[in-house]
Amino acid sequence: MTTAQTLAADGAAEAARAAAPCERGATVWLTGLPSAGKTTLAFALAERLRAEGHKVEVLDGDEIREFLSKGLGFSQEDRHTNVTRIGFVAEKLASNGVKVLAPVIAPYAASRTAVRDRHAEAGTEFLEIHVATPVEVCSERDVKGLYAKQAAGEIAGLTGVDDPYEAPENPELRIETQNRSVADSAAELHAFLTTRGLA
């Protein structure tokens, strides 16, 4: 990025920060293992933000797979493509004043970094939230039955079991959902967004 581009991006980010919370867009990316609680948390937070007058869009990973990334498999390359596609859509929405909640596993650090870099180049805020639920708890929840299918040998390449999950080293926020209600976790994330001037 050139000096002029950097200054422009910094200026755009500063202008966004000066806007009222309801007018400011941002991407809030919730990463974590399957059944960690990402989507449940995203929809709970979205409901609260909408009640406060925010424009909110939830980019659910499963819906994106069906409509935007149909045909992609689960190789590392395809997973990276899926994540960067979601990141592209998220940045476009966020740059137009939408709070984008993206409950997407995004297992590889390089993919999440690529999305963060796209946002930085555009001067759009990006927050990485690690929904840090242990794999043992996730496998007990097993919302979609993926852990049971993997254990039965019906599927392979399950993130966090027989395919890597690279947990964020320095997320903007790390939320532990075990032994907590959805409301408590959503309140923690809402409080964090308030400190950032986004809620």
N, CA and C atoms as a LAMMPS dump frame, in Angstrom:
ITEM: TIMESTEP
0
ITEM: NUMBER OF ATOMS
597
ITEM: BOX BOUNDS ff ff ff
-5.0000000000000000e+02 5.0000000000000000e+02
-5.0000000000000000e+02 5.0000000000000000e+02
-5.0000000000000000e+02 5.0000000000000000e+02
ITEM: ATOMS id mol type element x y z
1 1 1 N 0.841 -1.182 0
2 1 2 C 0 0 0
3 1 3 C 0.883 1.241 0
4 2 1 N 0.575 2.211 -0.854
5 2 2 C 1.361 3.435 -0.923
6 2 3 C 1.04 4.321 0.27
7 3 1 N 1.898 5.364 0.461
8 3 2 C 1.662 6.301 1.562
9 3 3 C 0.318 6.986 1.409
10 4 1 N -0.015 7.378 0.176
11 4 2 C -1.296 8.05 -0.073
12 4 3 C -2.471 7.135 0.258
13 5 1 N -2.351 5.853 -0.121
14 5 2 C -3.427 4.901 0.185
15 5 3 C -3.568 4.69 1.686
16 6 1 N -2.415 4.639 2.373
17 6 2 C -2.435 4.463 3.818
18 6 3 C -3.117 5.632 4.494
19 7 1 N -2.771 6.854 4.059
20 7 2 C -3.385 8.047 4.633
21 7 3 C -4.883 8.082 4.359
22 8 1 N -5.268 7.673 3.152
23 8 2 C -6.686 7.662 2.803
24 8 3 C -7.439 6.654 3.662
25 9 1 N -6.834 5.468 3.838
26 9 2 C -7.468 4.436 4.657
27 9 3 C -7.581 4.894 6.104
28 10 1 N -6.513 5.541 6.619
29 10 2 C -6.544 6.044 7.988
30 10 3 C -7.619 7.111 8.145
31 11 1 N -7.73 7.971 7.129
32 11 2 C -8.743 9.027 7.168
33 11 3 C -10.15 8.462 7.161
34 12 1 N -10.363 7.443 6.342
35 12 2 C -11.686 6.812 6.261
36 12 3 C -12.031 6.13 7.578
37 13 1 N -11.039 5.465 8.172
38 13 2 C -11.272 4.784 9.448
39 13 3 C -11.579 5.788 10.542
40 14 1 N -10.864 6.93 10.524
41 14 2 C -11.097 7.966 11.527
42 14 3 C -12.493 8.559 11.384
43 15 1 N -12.919 8.783 10.142
44 15 2 C -14.262 9.315 9.891
45 15 3 C -15.325 8.332 10.366
46 16 1 N -15.08 7.046 10.142
47 16 2 C -16.029 6.019 10.579
48 16 3 C -16.133 6.006 12.093
49 17 1 N -14.987 6.142 12.77
50 17 2 C -14.995 6.129 14.227
51 17 3 C -15.748 7.327 14.795
52 18 1 N -15.736 8.446 14.061
53 18 2 C -16.396 9.656 14.527
54 18 3 C -17.911 9.588 14.347
55 19 1 N -18.394 8.655 13.526
56 19 2 C -19.824 8.533 13.259
57 19 3 C -20.55 7.955 14.476
58 20 1 N -21.857 8.202 14.529
59 20 2 C -22.665 7.645 15.603
60 20 3 C -22.635 6.121 15.511
61 21 1 N -22.722 5.424 16.664
62 21 2 C -22.648 3.957 16.664
63 21 3 C -23.597 3.293 15.663
64 22 1 N -24.835 3.818 15.543
65 22 2 C -25.803 3.185 14.64
66 22 3 C -25.438 3.37 13.182
67 23 1 N -24.577 4.345 12.878
68 23 2 C -24.208 4.627 11.493
69 23 3 C -22.893 3.956 11.094
70 24 1 N -22.183 3.414 12.067
71 24 2 C -20.871 2.843 11.789
72 24 3 C -20.97 1.38 11.402
73 25 1 N -20.349 1.033 10.298
74 25 2 C -20.275 -0.356 9.888
75 25 3 C -19.013 -1.005 10.408
76 26 1 N -19.028 -2.301 10.49
77 26 2 C -17.859 -3.078 10.904
78 26 3 C -18.15 -4.541 10.646
79 27 1 N -17.092 -5.298 10.479
80 27 2 C -17.242 -6.754 10.391
81 27 3 C -16.798 -7.376 11.697
82 28 1 N -17.691 -8.158 12.282
83 28 2 C -17.396 -8.883 13.515
84 28 3 C -17.353 -10.36 13.13
85 29 1 N -16.146 -10.889 13.056
86 29 2 C -15.953 -12.264 12.575
87 29 3 C -15.837 -13.196 13.766
88 30 1 N -16.79 -14.125 13.897
89 30 2 C -16.777 -15.076 15
90 30 3 C -16.199 -16.393 14.494
91 31 1 N -14.992 -16.697 14.93
92 31 2 C -14.328 -17.932 14.523
93 31 3 C -14.283 -18.899 15.699
94 32 1 N -14.353 -20.171 15.389
95 32 2 C -14.316 -21.197 16.426
96 32 3 C -14.652 -22.546 15.816
97 33 1 N -14.58 -23.574 16.615
98 33 2 C -14.827 -24.937 16.151
99 33 3 C -16.298 -25.156 15.793
100 34 1 N -16.596 -26.213 15.038
101 34 2 C -17.997 -26.565 14.802
102 34 3 C -18.714 -26.78 16.138
103 35 1 N -19.932 -26.253 16.262
104 35 2 C -20.751 -26.34 17.478
105 35 3 C -20.189 -25.538 18.641
106 36 1 N -19.32 -24.569 18.353
107 36 2 C -18.779 -23.72 19.42
108 36 3 C -19.815 -22.726 19.928
109 37 1 N -20.834 -22.448 19.102
110 37 2 C -21.854 -21.48 19.492
111 37 3 C -21.793 -20.19 18.712
112 38 1 N -21.037 -20.164 17.634
113 38 2 C -20.834 -18.946 16.852
114 38 3 C -22.14 -18.375 16.284
115 39 1 N -22.904 -19.228 15.608
116 39 2 C -24.125 -18.769 14.947
117 39 3 C -25.185 -18.365 15.964
118 40 1 N -25.327 -19.155 17.005
119 40 2 C -26.29 -18.826 18.06
120 40 3 C -25.967 -17.475 18.68
121 41 1 N -24.687 -17.247 18.949
122 41 2 C -24.236 -15.984 19.518
123 41 3 C -24.475 -14.822 18.553
124 42 1 N -24.184 -15.055 17.271
125 42 2 C -24.366 -14.009 16.271
126 42 3 C -25.82 -13.575 16.166
127 43 1 N -26.74 -14.525 16.14
128 43 2 C -28.156 -14.172 16.01
129 43 3 C -28.686 -13.495 17.273
130 44 1 N -28.192 -13.898 18.443
131 44 2 C -28.602 -13.239 19.684
132 44 3 C -28.122 -11.791 19.702
133 45 1 N -26.88 -11.579 19.278
134 45 2 C -26.339 -10.221 19.235
135 45 3 C -27.057 -9.389 18.178
136 46 1 N -27.338 -9.99 17.028
137 46 2 C -28.019 -9.269 15.947
138 46 3 C -29.375 -8.753 16.412
139 47 1 N -30.098 -9.588 17.148
140 47 2 C -31.417 -9.179 17.64
141 47 3 C -31.3 -7.947 18.537
142 48 1 N -30.306 -7.962 19.401
143 48 2 C -30.124 -6.826 20.321
144 48 3 C -29.708 -5.568 19.563
145 49 1 N -28.795 -5.706 18.626
146 49 2 C -28.337 -4.543 17.865
147 49 3 C -29.461 -3.947 17.025
148 50 1 N -30.258 -4.807 16.396
149 50 2 C -31.377 -4.302 15.585
150 50 3 C -32.375 -3.533 16.457
151 51 1 N -32.597 -4.028 17.674
152 51 2 C -33.517 -3.349 18.587
153 51 3 C -33.007 -1.959 18.954
154 52 1 N -31.702 -1.779 18.868
155 52 2 C -31.091 -0.481 19.174
156 52 3 C -31 0.426 17.948
157 53 1 N -31.464 -0.079 16.798
158 53 2 C -31.483 0.754 15.604
159 53 3 C -30.323 0.571 14.645
160 54 1 N -29.52 -0.459 14.859
161 54 2 C -28.395 -0.728 13.972
162 54 3 C -28.843 -1.514 12.74
163 55 1 N -28.167 -1.276 11.64
164 55 2 C -28.334 -2.126 10.456
165 55 3 C -27.405 -3.314 10.633
166 56 1 N -27.976 -4.516 10.606
167 56 2 C -27.199 -5.719 10.906
168 56 3 C -27.454 -6.781 9.841
169 57 1 N -26.401 -7.495 9.463
170 57 2 C -26.534 -8.643 8.57
171 57 3 C -25.692 -9.776 9.131
172 58 1 N -26.288 -10.96 9.214
173 58 2 C -25.552 -12.149 9.645
174 58 3 C -25.2 -12.96 8.404
175 59 1 N -23.912 -13.161 8.188
176 59 2 C -23.448 -13.981 7.063
177 59 3 C -23.15 -15.383 7.595
178 60 1 N -24.181 -16.197 7.65
179 60 2 C -24.047 -17.543 8.188
180 60 3 C -23.23 -18.421 7.237
181 61 1 N -22.258 -19.12 7.792
182 61 2 C -21.368 -19.939 6.972
183 61 3 C -22.081 -20.996 6.153
184 62 1 N -23.101 -21.631 6.733
185 62 2 C -23.83 -22.673 6.015
186 62 3 C -24.623 -22.093 4.84
187 63 1 N -25.242 -20.938 5.049
188 63 2 C -25.994 -20.299 3.96
189 63 3 C -25.064 -19.866 2.835
190 64 1 N -23.906 -19.338 3.202
191 64 2 C -22.934 -18.913 2.187
192 64 3 C -22.486 -20.117 1.369
193 65 1 N -22.255 -21.229 2.043
194 65 2 C -21.855 -22.46 1.34
195 65 3 C -22.912 -22.868 0.321
196 66 1 N -24.172 -22.672 0.657
197 66 2 C -25.259 -23.099 -0.219
198 66 3 C -25.457 -22.155 -1.4
199 67 1 N -25.323 -20.842 -1.163
200 67 2 C -25.708 -19.89 -2.195
201 67 3 C -24.542 -19.171 -2.868
202 68 1 N -23.453 -18.918 -2.15
203 68 2 C -22.344 -18.167 -2.737
204 68 3 C -21.166 -19.068 -3.095
205 69 1 N -20.972 -20.104 -2.323
206 69 2 C -19.809 -20.97 -2.535
207 69 3 C -20.211 -22.386 -2.91
208 70 1 N -21.381 -22.531 -3.513
209 70 2 C -21.848 -23.854 -3.933
210 70 3 C -20.833 -24.46 -4.898
211 71 1 N -20.504 -25.704 -4.681
212 71 2 C -19.537 -26.368 -5.553
213 71 3 C -18.142 -26.453 -4.953
214 72 1 N -17.874 -25.626 -3.949
215 72 2 C -16.573 -25.712 -3.292
216 72 3 C -16.549 -26.913 -2.353
217 73 1 N -15.39 -27.525 -2.269
218 73 2 C -15.221 -28.637 -1.346
219 73 3 C -14.638 -28.161 -0.032
220 74 1 N -13.895 -29.042 0.631
221 74 2 C -13.347 -28.702 1.937
222 74 3 C -11.826 -28.878 1.976
223 75 1 N -11.206 -28.784 0.796
224 75 2 C -9.742 -28.747 0.76
225 75 3 C -9.296 -27.421 1.368
226 76 1 N -8.004 -27.32 1.689
227 76 2 C -7.507 -26.056 2.249
228 76 3 C -7.734 -24.909 1.267
229 77 1 N -7.509 -25.166 -0.016
230 77 2 C -7.693 -24.118 -1.022
231 77 3 C -9.149 -23.682 -1.105
232 78 1 N -10.073 -24.655 -1.109
233 78 2 C -11.496 -24.31 -1.19
234 78 3 C -11.972 -23.595 0.07
235 79 1 N -11.487 -24.003 1.208
236 79 2 C -11.868 -23.319 2.451
237 79 3 C -11.37 -21.875 2.424
238 80 1 N -10.146 -21.681 1.917
239 80 2 C -9.597 -20.325 1.826
240 80 3 C -10.448 -19.473 0.875
241 81 1 N -10.823 -20.044 -0.26
242 81 2 C -11.665 -19.326 -1.222
243 81 3 C -12.993 -18.941 -0.596
244 82 1 N -13.6 -19.86 0.126
245 82 2 C -14.878 -19.598 0.779
246 82 3 C -14.758 -18.432 1.768
247 83 1 N -13.716 -18.464 2.593
248 83 2 C -13.522 -17.426 3.612
249 83 3 C -13.278 -16.066 2.966
250 84 1 N -12.458 -16.018 1.93
251 84 2 C -12.178 -14.728 1.307
252 84 3 C -13.386 -14.187 0.558
253 85 1 N -14.236 -15.062 0.033
254 85 2 C -15.484 -14.598 -0.583
255 85 3 C -16.379 -13.949 0.469
256 86 1 N -16.505 -14.616 1.599
257 86 2 C -17.322 -14.054 2.672
258 86 3 C -16.729 -12.725 3.132
259 87 1 N -15.408 -12.682 3.233
260 87 2 C -14.74 -11.447 3.641
261 87 3 C -14.994 -10.306 2.676
262 88 1 N -15.045 -10.601 1.387
263 88 2 C -15.311 -9.584 0.374
264 88 3 C -16.711 -9.003 0.565
265 89 1 N -17.694 -9.892 0.717
266 89 2 C -19.076 -9.444 0.904
267 89 3 C -19.198 -8.658 2.209
268 90 1 N -18.564 -9.165 3.266
269 90 2 C -18.634 -8.494 4.568
270 90 3 C -18.089 -7.078 4.49
271 91 1 N -16.952 -6.915 3.825
272 91 2 C -16.351 -5.577 3.746
273 91 3 C -17.246 -4.619 2.968
274 92 1 N -17.842 -5.093 1.879
275 92 2 C -18.73 -4.236 1.09
276 92 3 C -19.912 -3.763 1.938
277 93 1 N -20.501 -4.667 2.705
278 93 2 C -21.626 -4.29 3.551
279 93 3 C -21.17 -3.351 4.675
280 94 1 N -20.079 -3.713 5.332
281 94 2 C -19.596 -2.914 6.461
282 94 3 C -19.211 -1.508 6.028
283 95 1 N -18.66 -1.376 4.825
284 95 2 C -18.261 -0.053 4.343
285 95 3 C -19.464 0.836 4.058
286 96 1 N -20.663 0.234 4.054
287 96 2 C -21.892 0.991 3.84
288 96 3 C -22.754 1.061 5.107
289 97 1 N -22.095 0.978 6.25
290 97 2 C -22.765 1.226 7.508
291 97 3 C -23.464 0.046 8.141
292 98 1 N -23.211 -1.174 7.652
293 98 2 C -23.859 -2.362 8.199
294 98 3 C -22.934 -3.024 9.224
295 99 1 N -23.518 -3.464 10.337
296 99 2 C -22.774 -4.308 11.276
297 99 3 C -22.884 -5.735 10.736
298 100 1 N -21.778 -6.273 10.273
299 100 2 C -21.775 -7.617 9.696
300 100 3 C -21.274 -8.602 10.742
301 101 1 N -22.091 -9.583 11.053
302 101 2 C -21.7 -10.645 11.974
303 101 3 C -21.464 -11.894 11.148
304 102 1 N -20.237 -12.395 11.183
305 102 2 C -19.866 -13.535 10.34
306 102 3 C -19.469 -14.718 11.217
307 103 1 N -20.441 -15.585 11.571
308 103 2 C -20.112 -16.78 12.347
309 103 3 C -19.597 -17.878 11.418
310 104 1 N -18.314 -17.812 11.121
311 104 2 C -17.697 -18.69 10.118
312 104 3 C -16.435 -19.288 10.727
313 105 1 N -16.288 -20.604 10.643
314 105 2 C -15.146 -21.283 11.26
315 105 3 C -13.82 -20.649 10.836
316 106 1 N -13.613 -20.493 9.525
317 106 2 C -12.366 -19.92 8.999
318 106 3 C -11.161 -20.539 9.721
319 107 1 N -10.877 -21.816 9.485
320 107 2 C -9.915 -22.539 10.313
321 107 3 C -8.46 -22.103 10.17
322 108 1 N -8.116 -21.437 9.059
323 108 2 C -6.71 -21.12 8.819
324 108 3 C -6.415 -19.651 9.075
325 109 1 N -5.36 -19.406 9.834
326 109 2 C -4.974 -18.043 10.195
327 109 3 C -4.708 -17.186 8.956
328 110 1 N -4.108 -17.779 7.918
329 110 2 C -3.782 -17.008 6.716
330 110 3 C -5.045 -16.48 6.035
331 111 1 N -6.124 -17.261 6.059
332 111 2 C -7.381 -16.829 5.451
333 111 3 C -7.969 -15.652 6.219
334 112 1 N -7.96 -15.745 7.538
335 112 2 C -8.486 -14.656 8.358
336 112 3 C -7.636 -13.401 8.2
337 113 1 N -6.328 -13.585 8.061
338 113 2 C -5.445 -12.439 7.847
339 113 3 C -5.747 -11.778 6.512
340 114 1 N -6.027 -12.576 5.483
341 114 2 C -6.358 -12.018 4.169
342 114 3 C -7.618 -11.162 4.253
343 115 1 N -8.605 -11.622 5.016
344 115 2 C -9.844 -10.85 5.188
345 115 3 C -9.558 -9.569 5.965
346 116 1 N -8.766 -9.667 7.014
347 116 2 C -8.412 -8.49 7.805
348 116 3 C -7.689 -7.464 6.926
349 117 1 N -6.758 -7.941 6.094
350 117 2 C -5.996 -7.038 5.234
351 117 3 C -6.9 -6.328 4.229
352 118 1 N -7.886 -7.049 3.683
353 118 2 C -8.83 -6.421 2.745
354 118 3 C -9.578 -5.28 3.437
355 119 1 N -10.001 -5.525 4.667
356 119 2 C -10.695 -4.484 5.415
357 119 3 C -9.771 -3.294 5.692
358 120 1 N -8.537 -3.586 6.074
359 120 2 C -7.584 -2.511 6.375
360 120 3 C -7.334 -1.641 5.15
361 121 1 N -7.196 -2.265 3.996
362 121 2 C -6.959 -1.51 2.76
363 121 3 C -8.123 -0.576 2.438
364 122 1 N -9.333 -1 2.818
365 122 2 C -10.519 -0.194 2.542
366 122 3 C -10.851 0.762 3.683
367 123 1 N -10.109 0.676 4.783
368 123 2 C -10.395 1.519 5.932
369 123 3 C -11.65 1.111 6.671
370 124 1 N -11.983 -0.176 6.608
371 124 2 C -13.198 -0.702 7.245
372 124 3 C -12.811 -1.514 8.47
373 125 1 N -13.545 -1.321 9.564
374 125 2 C -13.183 -1.977 10.815
375 125 3 C -13.463 -3.483 10.758
376 126 1 N -12.516 -4.244 11.274
377 126 2 C -12.619 -5.703 11.322
378 126 3 C -12.254 -6.152 12.72
379 127 1 N -13.138 -6.932 13.336
380 127 2 C -12.901 -7.437 14.681
381 127 3 C -12.978 -8.958 14.66
382 128 1 N -11.918 -9.592 15.115
383 128 2 C -11.876 -11.054 15.166
384 128 3 C -12.238 -11.508 16.572
385 129 1 N -13.321 -12.281 16.668
386 129 2 C -13.797 -12.78 17.951
387 129 3 C -13.604 -14.293 17.977
388 130 1 N -12.847 -14.773 18.931
389 130 2 C -12.623 -16.214 19.043
390 130 3 C -13.626 -16.796 20.029
391 131 1 N -14.559 -17.583 19.518
392 131 2 C -15.51 -18.292 20.369
393 131 3 C -14.786 -19.566 20.804
394 132 1 N -14.156 -19.478 21.96
395 132 2 C -13.158 -20.47 22.374
396 132 3 C -13.769 -21.595 23.194
397 133 1 N -14.652 -22.35 22.569
398 133 2 C -15.278 -23.489 23.231
399 133 3 C -14.409 -24.732 23.013
400 134 1 N -14.044 -25.447 24.072
401 134 2 C -13.2 -26.639 23.911
402 134 3 C -13.859 -27.686 23.025
403 135 1 N -13.034 -28.451 22.319
404 135 2 C -13.559 -29.45 21.399
405 135 3 C -14.416 -30.485 22.127
406 136 1 N -14.087 -30.788 23.383
407 136 2 C -14.872 -31.766 24.144
408 136 3 C -16.316 -31.277 24.331
409 137 1 N -16.457 -29.979 24.598
410 137 2 C -17.79 -29.391 24.773
411 137 3 C -18.518 -29.343 23.432
412 138 1 N -17.789 -28.971 22.391
413 138 2 C -18.391 -28.916 21.051
414 138 3 C -18.909 -30.285 20.62
415 139 1 N -18.131 -31.328 20.914
416 139 2 C -18.537 -32.669 20.487
417 139 3 C -19.749 -33.154 21.278
418 140 1 N -19.906 -32.652 22.507
419 140 2 C -21.092 -32.998 23.298
420 140 3 C -22.327 -32.294 22.738
421 141 1 N -22.147 -31.034 22.352
422 141 2 C -23.267 -30.277 21.765
423 141 3 C -23.639 -30.882 20.411
424 142 1 N -22.633 -31.04 19.566
425 142 2 C -22.761 -31.672 18.245
426 142 3 C -24.068 -31.296 17.538
427 143 1 N -24.279 -30.001 17.375
428 143 2 C -25.53 -29.46 16.847
429 143 3 C -25.935 -30.099 15.516
430 144 1 N -24.967 -30.328 14.644
431 144 2 C -25.275 -30.868 13.311
432 144 3 C -24.926 -32.351 13.176
433 145 1 N -24.506 -32.965 14.252
434 145 2 C -24.164 -34.38 14.206
435 145 3 C -22.851 -34.68 13.511
436 146 1 N -22.006 -33.654 13.338
437 146 2 C -20.749 -33.844 12.601
438 146 3 C -19.745 -34.685 13.382
439 147 1 N -19.667 -34.46 14.687
440 147 2 C -18.701 -35.204 15.487
441 147 3 C -19.069 -36.683 15.534
442 148 1 N -20.368 -36.966 15.613
443 148 2 C -20.818 -38.364 15.614
444 148 3 C -20.505 -39.027 14.28
445 149 1 N -20.708 -38.294 13.185
446 149 2 C -20.417 -38.852 11.856
447 149 3 C -18.919 -39.092 11.689
448 150 1 N -18.112 -38.169 12.201
449 150 2 C -16.66 -38.347 12.097
450 150 3 C -16.223 -39.563 12.902
451 151 1 N -16.77 -39.704 14.11
452 151 2 C -16.412 -40.844 14.97
453 151 3 C -16.829 -42.172 14.339
454 152 1 N -17.921 -42.135 13.566
455 152 2 C -18.426 -43.347 12.912
456 152 3 C -17.731 -43.607 11.578
457 153 1 N -16.816 -42.726 11.201
458 153 2 C -16.097 -42.897 9.938
459 153 3 C -16.899 -42.5 8.719
460 154 1 N -18 -41.78 8.921
461 154 2 C -18.85 -41.389 7.792
462 154 3 C -18.336 -40.146 7.083
463 155 1 N -17.599 -39.304 7.802
464 155 2 C -16.994 -38.115 7.193
465 155 3 C -15.557 -37.993 7.68
466 156 1 N -14.762 -37.271 6.91
467 156 2 C -13.378 -36.988 7.297
468 156 3 C -13.131 -35.5 7.083
469 157 1 N -12.062 -35.005 7.695
470 157 2 C -11.715 -33.599 7.526
471 157 3 C -12.52 -32.675 8.411
472 158 1 N -12.924 -33.157 9.595
473 158 2 C -13.69 -32.318 10.516
474 158 3 C -12.735 -31.38 11.244
475 159 1 N -13.005 -30.09 11.113
476 159 2 C -12.139 -29.077 11.711
477 159 3 C -12.005 -29.291 13.216
478 160 1 N -10.762 -29.319 13.671
479 160 2 C -10.474 -29.472 15.09
480 160 3 C -10.351 -30.911 15.542
481 161 1 N -10.707 -31.856 14.649
482 161 2 C -10.602 -33.28 14.995
483 161 3 C -9.566 -33.945 14.102
484 162 1 N -9.868 -34.061 12.8
485 162 2 C -8.878 -34.639 11.894
486 162 3 C -8.514 -33.659 10.777
487 163 1 N -8.793 -32.377 10.998
488 163 2 C -8.333 -31.309 10.114
489 163 3 C -7.972 -30.133 11.022
490 164 1 N -6.943 -29.37 10.682
491 164 2 C -6.45 -28.355 11.618
492 164 3 C -7.43 -27.209 11.869
493 165 1 N -7.386 -26.684 13.078
494 165 2 C -8.005 -25.403 13.399
495 165 3 C -6.925 -24.551 14.047
496 166 1 N -6.579 -23.465 13.393
497 166 2 C -5.536 -22.576 13.891
498 166 3 C -6.211 -21.454 14.679
499 167 1 N -6.252 -21.623 15.986
500 167 2 C -6.922 -20.642 16.843
501 167 3 C -6.208 -19.296 16.765
502 168 1 N -6.96 -18.207 16.809
503 168 2 C -6.333 -16.876 16.766
504 168 3 C -5.39 -16.667 17.945
505 169 1 N -4.23 -16.11 17.677
506 169 2 C -3.287 -15.833 18.754
507 169 3 C -3.629 -14.53 19.467
508 170 1 N -4.083 -13.543 18.685
509 170 2 C -4.378 -12.233 19.263
510 170 3 C -5.708 -11.688 18.756
511 171 1 N -6.807 -12.356 19.069
512 171 2 C -8.107 -11.831 18.626
513 171 3 C -8.45 -10.559 19.396
514 172 1 N -9.352 -9.775 18.843
515 172 2 C -9.808 -8.594 19.574
516 172 3 C -10.54 -8.992 20.855
517 173 1 N -11.188 -10.169 20.821
518 173 2 C -11.89 -10.662 22.008
519 173 3 C -11.944 -12.18 21.953
520 174 1 N -11.785 -12.802 23.111
521 174 2 C -11.928 -14.256 23.22
522 174 3 C -13.076 -14.531 24.192
523 175 1 N -14.08 -15.25 23.715
524 175 2 C -15.246 -15.556 24.546
525 175 3 C -15.294 -17.05 24.835
526 176 1 N -15.415 -17.4 26.1
527 176 2 C -15.565 -18.801 26.487
528 176 3 C -17.04 -19.038 26.799
529 177 1 N -17.679 -19.896 26.022
530 177 2 C -19.126 -20.068 26.131
531 177 3 C -19.549 -21.21 27.045
532 178 1 N -18.616 -22.091 27.399
533 178 2 C -19.019 -23.227 28.224
534 178 3 C -19.471 -22.741 29.6
535 179 1 N -20.497 -23.396 30.125
536 179 2 C -21.066 -23.07 31.441
537 179 3 C -21.615 -21.648 31.517
538 180 1 N -21.999 -21.103 30.355
539 180 2 C -22.584 -19.763 30.322
540 180 3 C -23.81 -19.791 29.422
541 181 1 N -24.747 -18.908 29.701
542 181 2 C -25.921 -18.806 28.841
543 181 3 C -25.568 -18.027 27.583
544 182 1 N -26.377 -18.206 26.557
545 182 2 C -26.2 -17.443 25.323
546 182 3 C -26.33 -15.949 25.627
547 183 1 N -27.286 -15.606 26.483
548 183 2 C -27.507 -14.198 26.825
549 183 3 C -26.258 -13.581 27.459
550 184 1 N -25.587 -14.33 28.332
551 184 2 C -24.38 -13.809 28.979
552 184 3 C -23.255 -13.598 27.971
553 185 1 N -23.079 -14.552 27.065
554 185 2 C -22.036 -14.423 26.044
555 185 3 C -22.336 -13.253 25.116
556 186 1 N -23.612 -13.107 24.714
557 186 2 C -24.001 -12.005 23.836
558 186 3 C -23.804 -10.67 24.537
559 187 1 N -24.085 -10.634 25.846
560 187 2 C -23.898 -9.399 26.609
561 187 3 C -22.426 -9.013 26.669
562 188 1 N -21.554 -10.012 26.804
563 188 2 C -20.117 -9.731 26.832
564 188 3 C -19.657 -9.134 25.503
565 189 1 N -20.134 -9.717 24.403
566 189 2 C -19.744 -9.211 23.094
567 189 3 C -20.339 -7.825 22.852
568 190 1 N -21.577 -7.609 23.281
569 190 2 C -22.204 -6.301 23.13
570 190 3 C -21.431 -5.241 23.924
571 191 1 N -21.027 -5.589 25.126
572 191 2 C -20.254 -4.658 25.956
573 191 3 C -18.932 -4.308 25.281
574 192 1 N -18.3 -5.316 24.676
575 192 2 C -17.055 -5.068 23.955
576 192 3 C -17.276 -4.11 22.781
577 193 1 N -18.354 -4.335 22.019
578 193 2 C -18.64 -3.449 20.889
579 193 3 C -18.918 -2.03 21.375
580 194 1 N -19.522 -1.922 22.55
581 194 2 C -19.776 -0.588 23.109
582 194 3 C -18.47 0.132 23.389
583 195 1 N -17.482 -0.587 23.901
584 195 2 C -16.182 0.056 24.176
585 195 3 C -15.5 0.506 22.897
586 196 1 N -15.867 -0.113 21.778
587 196 2 C -15.293 0.259 20.481
588 196 3 C -16.142 1.303 19.766
589 197 1 N -17.2 1.767 20.416
590 197 2 C -18.056 2.778 19.814
591 197 3 C -18.973 2.237 18.734
592 198 1 N -19.237 0.937 18.781
593 198 2 C -20.056 0.298 17.748
594 198 3 C -21.439 -0.081 18.249
595 199 1 N -21.704 0.084 19.511
596 199 2 C -23.025 -0.251 20.068
597 199 3 C -23.359 0.729 21.181
